[in-house]
Amino acid sequence: MRRVLLCLTALSVAVSPFAVAAQQSSSASAARITYPPTARENVVETQFGVAVADPYRWLENDVRQDPRVRDWVTAQNAVTNRFLAQLPHRDAFRARMRELYDYERFSVPQKAGSRYFYTRNDGLQNQSVLYVRDGLNGQQRLLIDPNTWSQDGATALAEWEPSKDGHYVAYGVQEGGTDWRVIRVLDAATGRVLDDEVRWAKFTGIEWAKDNSGFFYSRFPEPTAAQQFQSTNENHAIYFHRIGTPQAEDRLVFAQPDRPRLSNNGEVTDDGRWLIVYSNEGTDARYEITLIDLTQPNAQLRRIVAAAENDWTYLGNQGTRFYWQTNKDAPRQRIVAMDVANLGALTEIVAEDAATLQGASIVGDRLILRYLADAKSEVRTFDLTGRRLGTIALPGIGQVSGFSGDMSDSETFYSFASFNSPGAIYRYDSRTGQSSVFAQPEIAFDPARYEVRQVFFNSKDGTRVPMFLVHRRDLDTSRPQPTLLYGYGGFNAPELPRYQPKWMTWVDMGGVLAVANIRGGGEYGQAWHDAGRLANKQNVFDDFISAGEHLIREGVTTNRQLAVEGRSNGGLLVGAVVNQRPDLFAAALPTVGVMDMLRFDRFTAGRYWVDDYGYPNREADFRTLYAYSPYHNIRPNVSYPPILVTTADTDDRVVPGHSFKYVAALQHANPNGNPHLIRIETRAGHGSGKPTDKQIEEYSDMYAFIAHFTGMAVPAATTRRAGERG
């Protein structure tokens, strides 16, 4: 298990018809927008000698609790919907996107006992369905179909985990996109759902005891109804739920009430003897590690890693000899062994490499290590002494995931995907080194029609940064084309090749996709992350701006054809670069973004993000944050490009108030400029669990918007051509 890891005046603005201008297509139709009235309150706070205005603070209130915010949301959506309805290519994007979403997709199977569990979506199902096979070649049998749980498809199957013997499955229910979970249990043989119900689980795994009597999980105290989607998350604790008992009888296993800001997650070792507790305060993978001997009643807690300074991932153990992936003394990660009975020096098994070690597992008696080499996956195998055995051949430039398993079984599964292919699921035998196809999706296009390549550019300070480019092979690359530049740049998260139907729709319509591997991510290990966070955060924005300048300089696109997209931390990225270089972009899509950098830590999970952003109440951090905060750096009468902000009413990860305040400030700053609109989804959250039909509707709106303002000439024949299905 990988740890799981915001006096009154009214403004009513009439926007004059926006003509075809430097940033707009010659085919853009005239329109007139009247923004809804947005009250500006006289809220000013002095922080470290700086008077900080926050006129839209009232928009932070929960839309479910405040009628004023609810009315504002309704009015903004009405304006946005009227505008989107007149976009000329909206229906074409929706039609093609539905085709590209309509492919069979599987999760990587998980083996428990003699059973194999996996999810499958037949194409356009709103939620993927959990299936089981009795034996590898057994008949597929449906276990859980979340599509029957709600009429709008917004109730999702979240985390799920079979018991060690495959008899039970514990699974999380996610309602309307929230991070809260309700955990239920079913009998895998009969499909019968038991009476067990666990509430207020959040940021949790599900870890079964070796005897299959119950499972460990993490939860927060029950919030009040008014604070359910906004209060800061504190006092995370690990409990054990015994099957057949009420949650009130769940046993508290681990908590640290004197340190309420810690997150605590447990993992049961492969032999079932130990519970490993990972404790950390932020988003950084820096853990204190506590060991609990599950064979001893009331066993004493043993702190085996006392300082939260490094990343530690358990891989397996032979008695008290534990194998770990860690960045201790190895910024790009290595494999070590530790004797937990006699803590001393670590034994290095596989040394740090020039490539970044992304993930590792022990399957049978083999180490399987997944590396990133210039943001592309490669897989190497070793024996348990660290002797290099070979590599696992991959189909090309892409991303590999999976390889879960343990030391008692040589069988594992993995997936491989790229920008132009969702890829296949493979079965791998670590004894023989052989891979075979477990599931191969049928897709509505020929991957060979699309080119995927990697380029490098220099950022403002000379740092060499990689970027992927994707386009149709028959696209006329001798002249600039509408281009979508995507980025994230934070939290040590690498931006890897992956198949996204929305991206393939953009490419299929004749656009270029550019995905930049900017600093702040994990493409090149800890140093790459450190170079893009805290006081170094401006490097992230410089990298992204330099990516856009490179695309223009190389003739891929122009500033009249370049759109930018990012979500969450990437939404912050888009907001910041548009403020800093409004001349560079033709349109922008900031999605569920962190836009108020002075108050992000006051809501839900925002307090965790201080590892990347810093503390707003510390002067040095405040000055850094205030300098780039998207909400606070919008200037009056600046010609910002057309912007479509997207968020959701049940986003309790990045609360929607961030986006509400940001778009209100944009609309006020330049009321006669380009359209600055917000699309607010209902019964949806930060992204996970969103129904397929809502994804198609949202992305069709977003991409029709940027197509309009980048001058994309959408092909007349937008549906699948005969014989194209691969």
C-alpha positions in Angstrom: 0.0 0.0 0.0 1.3 3.4 -0.9 0.5 6.0 1.8 -2.3 8.3 1.2 -1.2 10.7 0.5 -8.8 26.7 1.5 -19.9 49.0 3.9 -21.2 46.7 0.6 -21.1 47.6 -3.1 -22.6 45.6 -5.9 -20.9 45.3 -9.3 -23.0 44.7 -12.4 -20.8 44.8 -15.6 -21.8 44.9 -19.2 -19.1 43.5 -21.4 -19.1 45.0 -24.9 -19.2 42.7 -27.9 -15.7 41.1 -28.0 -14.4 41.6 -31.5 -11.9 39.5 -33.3 -8.6 40.7 -31.9 -5.0 39.6 -31.6 -5.8 36.8 -29.2 -9.0 35.6 -30.9 -9.9 33.6 -34.0 -11.1 35.5 -37.1 -14.2 33.3 -36.9 -15.1 34.3 -33.4 -18.6 35.5 -33.1 -19.6 38.7 -31.3 -21.3 38.3 -28.0 -22.5 40.3 -25.0 -22.0 39.2 -21.5 -23.5 40.7 -18.4 -21.7 39.4 -15.3 -23.8 38.7 -12.3 -23.6 41.3 -9.5 -20.8 40.4 -7.0 -20.7 42.3 -3.7 -17.3 43.8 -2.8 -16.8 44.0 1.0 -14.3 46.2 2.7 -12.1 43.5 4.1 -8.5 44.6 4.5 -6.0 42.9 6.8 -2.4 44.1 7.5 0.1 41.3 7.4 3.8 42.1 8.0 3.1 45.7 7.1 1.2 45.0 3.9 -2.4 46.0 3.6 -4.0 42.9 2.0 -7.5 43.5 0.5 -9.9 40.5 0.3 -13.2 42.0 -1.0 -14.6 38.6 -1.9 -14.0 36.7 1.3 -17.7 36.0 1.7 -17.4 33.7 -1.4 -15.4 31.3 0.8 -18.7 30.3 2.6 -20.0 26.9 1.8 -22.5 26.9 -1.1 -24.7 24.4 0.8 -24.9 26.7 3.9 -25.0 30.3 2.5 -27.9 31.3 0.3 -26.0 34.3 -1.0 -23.2 32.1 -2.3 -25.7 29.7 -3.7 -27.5 32.4 -5.6 -24.2 33.7 -6.9 -23.2 30.3 -8.2 -26.6 29.9 -9.9 -26.2 33.2 -11.6 -22.6 32.6 -12.7 -23.5 29.2 -14.2 -26.4 30.7 -16.1 -24.1 33.3 -17.7 -21.4 30.7 -18.5 -23.9 28.2 -19.9 -25.4 30.9 -22.3 -21.9 31.7 -23.6 -20.9 28.0 -24.0 -24.1 27.2 -25.8 -23.1 29.5 -28.7 -19.6 28.1 -29.2 -19.5 26.7 -32.8 -17.6 23.5 -32.1 -19.1 22.4 -28.8 -21.2 19.6 -30.2 -18.4 18.4 -32.4 -16.1 18.1 -29.3 -18.8 16.3 -27.3 -19.5 13.8 -30.1 -15.8 12.9 -30.7 -15.1 12.8 -27.0 -17.9 10.3 -26.4 -16.4 8.1 -29.0 -12.9 8.3 -27.5 -14.3 7.6 -24.0 -16.1 4.5 -25.4 -13.4 1.9 -24.9 -13.2 -1.0 -22.5 -10.8 -0.3 -19.7 -9.5 -2.4 -16.8 -7.6 -1.8 -13.6 -4.5 -3.8 -12.7 -5.8 -7.1 -11.1 -5.2 -7.8 -7.5 -4.8 -11.4 -6.4 -6.2 -12.6 -3.0 -6.2 -16.3 -2.3 -7.3 -18.0 -5.5 -9.4 -15.0 -6.6 -8.5 -12.1 -9.0 -10.2 -8.8 -8.4 -10.2 -5.9 -10.9 -12.4 -3.0 -12.1 -13.8 -2.8 -15.6 -15.7 -0.1 -17.5 -17.4 -1.1 -20.7 -16.8 2.3 -22.2 -19.4 4.9 -21.2 -20.4 3.6 -17.8 -20.4 6.5 -15.4 -18.5 4.4 -12.8 -16.2 1.4 -13.2 -17.5 -1.9 -11.9 -15.7 -4.4 -9.6 -15.4 -7.9 -11.0 -13.8 -11.1 -9.7 -12.6 -14.3 -11.2 -12.3 -17.6 -9.4 -8.9 -18.6 -10.8 -6.9 -16.8 -13.5 -9.0 -18.2 -16.3 -12.3 -18.3 -14.4 -15.5 -16.8 -15.5 -15.8 -13.0 -14.9 -18.3 -12.3 -12.1 -19.8 -8.9 -11.2 -19.3 -8.0 -7.5 -20.1 -4.3 -7.2 -21.8 -2.0 -9.7 -21.8 1.6 -8.3 -23.9 2.7 -11.3 -26.9 1.5 -9.5 -26.2 3.6 -6.4 -27.5 7.0 -7.7 -29.5 8.4 -10.5 -26.9 10.9 -11.6 -24.0 8.5 -11.4 -22.1 10.7 -8.9 -21.8 8.0 -6.2 -18.6 6.2 -6.8 -16.7 3.1 -5.7 -13.5 4.5 -4.1 -10.8 2.4 -2.4 -11.3 -1.3 -2.2 -9.3 -4.2 -0.8 -9.9 -7.9 -0.7 -9.1 -9.9 2.5 -6.0 -12.0 2.4 -7.9 -15.1 1.6 -10.2 -13.4 -0.9 -13.3 -14.1 1.1 -14.3 -10.5 1.8 -13.9 -7.2 0.0 -14.0 -3.9 2.0 -14.7 -0.9 -0.2 -15.2 2.8 0.1 -18.3 4.7 -1.1 -17.6 8.2 -2.3 -20.6 10.5 -2.5 -20.6 13.4 -5.0 -16.8 13.7 -5.3 -16.1 14.3 -1.6 -12.9 13.0 0.1 -15.0 11.4 2.9 -15.6 7.7 2.6 -18.1 5.2 4.0 -16.5 1.8 4.1 -18.7 -1.3 3.5 -17.9 -5.0 3.3 -19.2 -7.8 1.0 -18.9 -11.5 0.8 -16.9 -12.2 -2.4 -18.5 -15.7 -2.9 -22.1 -14.6 -2.7 -21.9 -10.8 -3.4 -23.9 -10.2 -0.3 -23.3 -6.8 1.4 -22.8 -7.2 5.1 -24.2 -4.9 7.8 -20.8 -3.4 8.6 -20.5 0.3 8.0 -17.6 2.6 8.8 -18.0 6.4 8.5 -15.7 9.4 8.5 -12.8 7.6 6.9 -10.6 10.0 4.9 -7.2 9.8 3.3 -7.1 6.1 4.2 -6.1 2.8 3.0 -7.8 -0.5 3.9 -5.5 -3.1 5.5 -6.8 -6.5 6.4 -5.5 -8.5 9.3 -3.8 -11.8 8.5 -6.7 -13.8 10.0 -9.2 -11.9 7.8 -11.2 -11.0 11.0 -11.2 -7.3 10.1 -9.3 -4.4 8.8 -7.3 -1.3 9.8 -8.3 2.2 8.5 -7.7 5.9 9.2 -10.4 8.4 10.1 -11.0 11.9 11.5 -13.4 12.8 14.3 -17.0 13.4 13.0 -17.4 17.0 12.0 -20.5 19.1 12.5 -22.8 19.3 9.5 -21.9 22.9 8.9 -18.1 22.1 8.8 -18.2 18.8 6.9 -16.7 20.3 3.7 -14.6 23.2 5.1 -13.1 22.5 8.5 -9.4 21.7 8.7 -8.5 18.0 9.0 -6.9 17.2 12.3 -6.6 14.3 14.7 -6.2 11.5 12.1 -6.2 8.2 13.9 -5.9 4.5 13.0 -8.7 2.1 14.1 -9.4 -1.6 13.7 -12.8 -2.7 12.6 -13.8 -6.3 13.3 -16.3 -7.9 10.9 -19.8 -8.2 12.2 -19.5 -5.5 14.9 -20.7 -1.9 14.9 -18.3 1.0 14.3 -18.8 2.1 17.9 -16.8 -0.9 19.0 -13.9 -0.3 16.7 -10.6 -0.4 18.5 -8.3 2.7 18.5 -4.9 1.4 17.4 -2.8 4.5 17.0 -3.3 8.2 17.6 -1.2 11.2 18.6 -3.6 13.7 20.2 -0.7 15.8 21.4 0.2 16.3 17.7 -3.2 16.7 16.0 -1.8 17.8 12.6 -0.1 14.5 11.9 -1.6 12.1 9.4 -1.3 8.4 10.4 -1.7 5.5 8.0 -1.1 1.8 8.6 0.2 -1.0 6.5 0.2 -4.7 7.4 3.3 -6.6 6.5 3.1 -9.5 4.0 3.5 -12.1 6.8 0.7 -10.4 8.8 2.8 -10.0 11.9 3.4 -6.3 11.9 1.5 -3.1 11.4 3.7 -0.3 10.0 2.5 3.1 10.9 3.5 6.0 8.7 3.2 9.5 10.3 3.8 12.8 8.7 2.4 16.4 8.8 2.4 17.6 5.3 2.4 16.4 1.7 6.1 15.6 1.6 7.0 11.9 1.8 8.8 12.4 5.1 7.8 9.8 7.7 8.2 8.8 11.2 7.8 5.0 11.2 6.2 3.1 14.2 6.1 -0.7 14.3 3.3 -2.6 16.2 3.7 -6.4 16.7 0.2 -7.7 16.0 0.9 -11.1 17.5 1.3 -9.5 21.0 -1.7 -8.2 22.8 -1.1 -4.7 24.0 2.3 -4.7 22.3 4.5 -1.7 22.9 4.9 0.7 20.1 8.4 0.8 18.6 9.6 3.9 16.7 12.0 2.5 14.2 12.4 5.8 12.2 12.2 8.7 14.7 12.8 11.8 12.5 10.4 12.6 9.7 13.2 13.5 7.3 12.9 10.9 4.5 10.6 8.8 2.4 10.2 5.1 3.3 8.2 2.5 1.4 7.9 -1.0 2.7 8.6 -3.6 0.1 8.6 -6.9 2.0 10.3 -8.7 4.9 12.0 -11.9 5.9 11.4 -12.1 9.6 12.9 -9.0 11.0 14.8 -8.1 7.9 12.7 -5.4 6.2 13.3 -4.1 2.6 12.6 -0.5 1.9 12.6 2.0 -0.9 14.0 5.3 0.5 15.5 8.6 -0.4 17.7 8.6 2.8 21.1 9.6 1.5 19.8 9.1 -2.0 17.7 12.0 -3.5 16.7 9.8 -6.5 15.9 6.8 -4.2 17.5 3.5 -3.5 16.7 0.1 -2.0 17.9 -0.8 1.5 17.4 -3.5 4.2 16.9 -2.9 7.9 16.9 -5.3 10.8 14.0 -4.1 12.9 15.1 -6.3 15.8 18.5 -4.7 16.1 18.3 -1.2 14.6 21.7 -0.3 13.2 23.2 0.7 9.9 21.2 0.2 6.8 22.3 -2.4 4.2 22.3 -1.1 0.7 20.7 -3.5 -1.8 20.4 -1.3 -4.9 22.2 1.9 -5.1 20.9 5.3 -6.3 21.0 5.6 -10.1 21.1 8.5 -12.5 17.5 7.6 -13.3 14.8 8.4 -10.7 13.5 5.3 -8.9 9.7 5.8 -9.0 8.5 2.6 -7.4 9.5 -0.8 -6.3 8.1 -4.1 -5.2 9.2 -7.7 -4.3 7.4 -10.4 -6.3 8.5 -13.9 -5.4 12.3 -13.6 -4.9 12.7 -10.7 -7.3 12.9 -7.0 -6.9 11.0 -5.1 -9.6 12.1 -1.5 -9.9 10.3 1.2 -11.9 12.6 4.0 -13.0 12.0 7.4 -14.7 14.6 8.3 -17.3 13.8 11.8 -18.6 10.1 11.3 -17.5 9.8 7.9 -19.4 9.3 4.6 -17.7 11.7 1.7 -17.7 11.6 -1.4 -15.5 14.6 -3.3 -14.1 14.8 -6.6 -12.2 17.2 -7.6 -9.4 17.6 -10.5 -7.0 17.3 -9.8 -3.3 21.1 -9.3 -3.0 20.9 -6.4 -5.5 22.3 -8.3 -8.5 21.0 -6.9 -11.7 19.0 -9.5 -13.7 17.6 -7.6 -16.6 14.8 -5.3 -17.9 11.2 -5.8 -18.8 10.6 -4.7 -22.4 8.0 -2.0 -22.8 6.2 -1.0 -26.0 7.6 2.5 -26.3 7.5 6.0 -24.7 5.0 5.7 -21.9 4.2 5.0 -18.3 4.1 1.7 -16.5 2.3 1.0 -13.2 1.4 -2.0 -11.1 3.7 -4.9 -10.1 2.1 -5.3 -6.7 2.7 -8.6 -5.0 4.6 -10.3 -2.2 7.5 -12.7 -1.6 5.3 -15.8 -1.5 4.0 -15.6 -5.1 5.8 -14.9 -8.4 2.7 -13.7 -10.2 2.0 -10.0 -10.7 0.3 -7.6 -13.1 1.1 -4.3 -14.7 -0.2 -1.8 -17.2 1.5 0.4 -19.8 0.0 3.5 -21.4 1.1 6.4 -23.5 -0.5 9.6 -24.9 -1.9 7.8 -27.9 -2.8 4.5 -26.3 -4.5 3.4 -23.1 -2.3 0.4 -23.4 -2.9 -3.1 -22.1 -2.9 -5.0 -18.8 -0.1 -7.6 -18.6 0.5 -10.6 -16.4 4.2 -11.1 -15.4 5.9 -14.1 -13.9 9.0 -13.1 -12.0 10.4 -16.6 -12.1 10.4 -16.9 -15.9 10.6 -13.1 -16.7 7.7 -13.6 -19.2 4.9 -11.2 -19.8 1.5 -12.0 -21.4 -1.6 -9.9 -22.2 -4.3 -10.1 -19.6 -6.6 -7.4 -21.2 -6.2 -5.4 -24.4 -8.7 -2.5 -25.0 -10.3 -1.8 -28.3 -10.0 1.9 -29.1 -11.8 4.2 -31.6 -8.6 5.3 -33.5 -5.4 4.0 -34.8 -2.5 5.0 -32.5 -0.1 4.9 -35.5 -1.9 8.0 -36.8 -0.4 10.1 -34.0 3.2 11.1 -33.2 4.5 11.2 -29.7 7.9 12.8 -29.2 10.0 14.4 -26.6 11.8 17.7 -26.8 13.9 19.8 -24.4 14.0 23.5 -23.8 16.0 25.9 -21.5 14.2 27.8 -18.8 14.9 31.3 -17.7 17.9 30.3 -15.6 19.2 27.9 -18.2 17.8 24.7 -16.6 17.1 22.0 -19.2 13.5 20.9 -19.1 11.8 18.1 -21.0 8.4 18.3 -22.7 6.3 15.9 -24.7 4.6 16.8 -27.9 1.6 14.9 -29.4 -0.1 15.6 -32.8 -1.6 13.8 -35.8 1.0 12.6 -38.2 -0.8 14.3 -41.1 -0.9 17.7 -39.4 0.9 20.4 -41.3 3.7 21.2 -38.9 5.3 23.6 -41.4 3.0 26.3 -40.0 1.9 27.1 -36.4 -1.1 25.2 -35.1 -3.5 25.6 -32.1 -1.6 24.2 -29.2 -2.6 23.2 -25.6 0.2 23.4 -23.1 -0.4 21.4 -19.9 1.5 21.4 -16.6 1.5 20.7 -12.9 4.8 21.4 -11.2 4.4 20.5 -7.6 4.3 18.0 -4.7 7.0 15.8 -6.2 4.4 14.5 -8.7 5.9 13.6 -12.1 3.8 14.4 -15.2 4.1 11.2 -17.2 2.8 10.0 -20.6 -0.8 8.9 -20.1 -3.9 8.4 -22.2 -6.6 11.0 -21.7 -9.6 10.9 -24.0 -9.9 14.7 -23.6 -6.3 15.2 -24.9 -6.8 12.8 -27.7 -9.9 14.7 -28.8 -7.9 17.9 -28.9 -5.2 16.2 -31.0 -7.7 14.5 -33.2 -9.4 17.8 -34.0 -6.1 19.1 -35.3 -4.4 20.6 -32.2 -1.0 20.0 -30.7 -0.7 18.8 -27.1 2.4 19.8 -25.1 3.0 18.4 -21.7 5.9 20.1 -19.8 7.9 18.3 -17.1 8.5 21.5 -15.1 10.3 21.8 -11.8 8.4 21.0 -8.6 7.5 17.6 -9.9 9.4 14.3 -9.3 10.8 13.7 -12.7 14.4 14.0 -11.5 14.1 13.2 -7.9 14.1 15.4 -4.8 16.3 18.1 -6.2 13.8 18.7 -9.0 11.0 19.0 -6.5 13.0 21.3 -4.2 13.9 23.6 -7.1 10.2 24.3 -7.6 8.7 24.8 -4.1 8.7 27.3 -1.2 11.0 30.2 -2.0 11.8 28.5 -5.4 8.2 28.4 -6.6 8.8 31.1 -9.2 11.0 28.6 -11.1 7.9 26.6 -11.8 6.2 29.6 -13.5 9.4 30.5 -15.3 9.7 26.9 -16.7 6.1 27.0 -17.9 6.4 30.4 -19.5 9.7 29.2 -21.1 7.8 26.2 -22.5 5.3 28.5 -24.2 8.1 30.7 -25.5 9.9 27.6 -26.9 6.7 26.4 -28.7 6.4 29.9 -30.3 10.1 30.2 -31.1 10.1 26.8 -32.8 7.1 27.6 -34.9 4.8 25.0 -33.3 2.3 27.7 -32.4 1.8 31.5 -31.8 0.6 33.5 -28.9 -2.7 33.8 -30.7 -3.0 30.0 -30.8 -1.5 28.9 -27.5 -3.9 27.8 -24.7 -2.8 26.6 -21.2 -4.5 24.1 -18.8 -3.7 22.9 -15.3 -5.7 21.5 -12.4 -5.4 21.8 -8.7 -1.7 22.9 -8.1 -1.7 23.2 -11.9 -4.7 25.6 -11.7 -2.5 27.7 -9.4 0.2 27.4 -12.1 -2.2 28.7 -14.9 -3.5 31.5 -12.7 0.1 32.7 -11.9 1.5 32.6 -15.4 -1.5 34.3 -16.9 -1.0 37.1 -14.4 2.7 37.3 -15.2 2.5 36.9 -19.0 -1.0 37.7 -20.2 0.4 38.5 -23.7 1.7 34.9 -24.1 -1.6 33.0 -24.1 -4.7 33.0 -26.3 -6.9 31.3 -23.7 -6.6 29.6 -20.3 -8.2 26.8 -18.3 -7.4 26.9 -14.6 -9.3 23.9 -13.0 -10.0 23.4 -9.3 -7.0 25.7 -8.6 -5.4 27.0 -5.4 -5.9 30.7 -6.0 -5.7 32.4 -2.6 -2.2 31.7 -1.4 -2.7 33.6 1.9 -5.6 31.5 3.2 -5.2 28.0 1.6 -4.2 26.5 4.9 -7.5 27.4 6.7 -9.7 24.8 4.9 -9.9 21.0 4.8 -6.7 19.5 3.5 -5.0 22.8 2.8 -2.9 22.7 5.9 -1.0 19.8 4.4 0.3 21.9 1.5 2.7 24.0 3.6 5.5 21.6 2.5 5.3 23.0 -1.0 3.9 26.5 -0.4 5.1 27.5 3.0 3.2 29.1 5.9 1.3 32.3 5.2 1.7 33.4 8.8 5.6 33.4 8.5 6.9 36.6 7.0 9.4 35.2 4.5 6.8 32.7 3.2 4.1 35.4 3.2 6.2 37.6 0.9 6.9 34.8 -1.5 3.2 33.7 -1.6 1.8 37.2 -1.9 4.1 37.9 -4.9 2.5 35.1 -7.0 -0.9 34.5 -5.5 -3.3 34.5 -8.5 -6.1 36.1 -6.6 -4.0 38.9 -5.2 -2.0 39.7 -8.4 -4.9 40.5 -10.8 -4.4 44.1 -12.0 -7.0 46.5 -13.3 -7.3 47.2 -17.0 -4.9 44.5 -18.1 -5.9 42.5 -21.2 -6.0 39.0 -19.7 -6.8 36.3 -22.3 -10.2 34.5 -22.3 -10.4 32.3 -19.2 -12.8 29.6 -18.3 -12.4 28.6 -14.6 -13.8 25.2 -13.6 -14.6 23.9 -10.1 -17.2 21.9 -8.2 -19.5 22.5 -5.3 -18.4 19.4 -3.3 -14.7 19.9 -3.8 -13.4 19.5 -0.2 -9.8 19.2 -1.3 -9.4 22.6 -2.9 -12.5 24.4 -1.7 -14.4 26.2 -4.5 -14.0 29.5 -2.8 -10.6 29.8 -4.3 -12.1 29.8 -7.8 -15.1 31.9 -6.8 -12.9 34.7 -5.5 -10.5 34.5 -8.4 -13.1 34.8 -11.1 -14.9 37.6 -9.3 -11.6 39.6 -9.2 -11.0 38.9 -12.9 -14.5 40.1 -13.8 -14.1 43.3 -11.7 -10.5 44.1 -13.0 -11.3 44.4 -16.7 -15.1 44.3 -17.2 -14.9 45.3 -20.9 -12.2 42.8 -21.8 -12.2 39.1 -22.8 -14.7 36.7 -21.2 -13.7 35.5 -17.8 -16.2 32.8 -16.8 -16.6 30.1 -14.3 -18.2 26.7 -14.7 -19.3 25.2 -11.4 -20.3 21.5 -11.4 -22.8 20.2 -9.0 -22.4 16.9 -7.0 -18.8 16.7 -7.9 -15.5 17.2 -6.1 -11.9 17.6 -6.9 -12.0 15.0 -9.7 -12.0 11.4 -8.4 -15.3 9.6 -8.7 -16.6 12.1 -11.3 -19.1 10.3 -13.6 -18.1 9.7 -17.2 -21.0 11.8 -18.6 -20.0 14.7 -16.4 -16.4 14.4 -17.5 -17.5 14.5 -21.2 -19.7 17.5 -20.7 -17.1 19.4 -18.8 -14.1 18.7 -21.0 -16.2 19.4 -24.2 -17.1 22.8 -22.8 -13.5 23.5 -21.8 -11.9 22.4 -25.1 -14.6 24.1 -27.3 -13.8 27.3 -25.4 -10.0 27.2 -26.1 -10.7 25.9 -29.7 -12.8 29.0 -30.3 -10.1 31.4 -29.0 -7.1 29.6 -30.6 -8.7 29.7 -34.1 -9.0 25.9 -34.4 -10.5 24.9 -37.7 -12.4 21.7 -36.5 -12.7 19.2 -39.3 -16.1 18.8 -40.9 -16.0 15.0 -40.3 -15.7 14.8 -36.6 -17.0 11.3 -36.1 -14.9 8.2 -36.4 -13.9 7.3 -39.9 -14.7 3.9 -41.3 -12.2 1.3 -40.4 -10.4 3.5 -37.8 -11.2 1.5 -34.8 -8.0 -0.2 -33.8 
